[in-house]
């Protein structure tokens, strides 16, 4: 009798365990189903390739439908072969004209303020030295009349991102995956500048979000390239060289703490007393730029959740404690791979 009672209790325990196991499996399936429906609705593949294009050798370029690389245009080429169409942009240093070269659209920039010639020529030097998939393609230049010719990107600067995604023909691309890939492009560019062939370069034209966004162009295949390189000072730790982004006081919540005047409002700003800083100012700004790039599409809150820890690291008061751009880039790529894997696993479960 007692043996039967023990067997009954044992069977009851197994039944409870079996019931708990069934409930656990059911819960996992439900969670995966919800995740699948959520991400499946938010994710649309673009089919765009984000790999490295065939970059031409130094001194050569290839744009549009060109099959072969051509030498950069000289002053003579710019004068005889380029037809100016209309003004499409104007900044503190230059005016930009939509132009045409051999039936291909190009952007022709002219220096407008002679006193800013040094900035203009610095930007040209950066363009020549940093040609890569991260930087707009240089087509030609003429130092005599202070002109630069680059590839034209009709979607314009990153400031137009939301307006572009709102266009009917691009609405299907407005997904968490595509927006995260734009953030990956952005951090890739910052990483390239921090490990460039010239050394560690700091993106100084970045005192507010609008200014940052204006430095980058959105290509027709929804990639980012750096465009405005007029303010890229060099950090050289071996020589003890740090940077200051201009001689005037910088204010606002967007900039890094070390860029703020450290002696309080009662002490008048003096650039000679302002401590210099390094490339970690760019790291501080990455979370704000990425937040803009992610927008408010379905799935973006999941991405933000996964990026929370690395973005917290970016906002550390001590610049030395912030991660490198490469570390952030690796994290972004892992998050993208993780979310896509979860999406794939959810499909398999169904």
Secondary structure, DSSP 8 states (H G I E B T S, - for coil): -HHHHHHHHHHHHHHHHHHHHHHHHHHHHHHHHHHHHHHHHH--------S------TTEE--TT--S-EE-B-HHHHHHHEEEEEEEEE-SSEEEEEEEETTEEEEEEEE--GGGHHHHHHHHHHHHH--STTB--EEEEETTTTEEEEE--TT-BGGGHHHHHHSGGGGGG-SHHHHHHHHHHHHHHHHHHHTBTTBEEEE-S-SSHHHHHHTEEE-TTS-EEE---S-EEEEBGGGTB-B-S-SS---SSSS-GGGS-TT-TTS---TTTS--B-THHHHHHHHHHHHHHHTT-TTHHHHHHHHHHHHHHHT-SSGGGS--HHHHHHHHHHHHHHHHHHHHHHHHH-
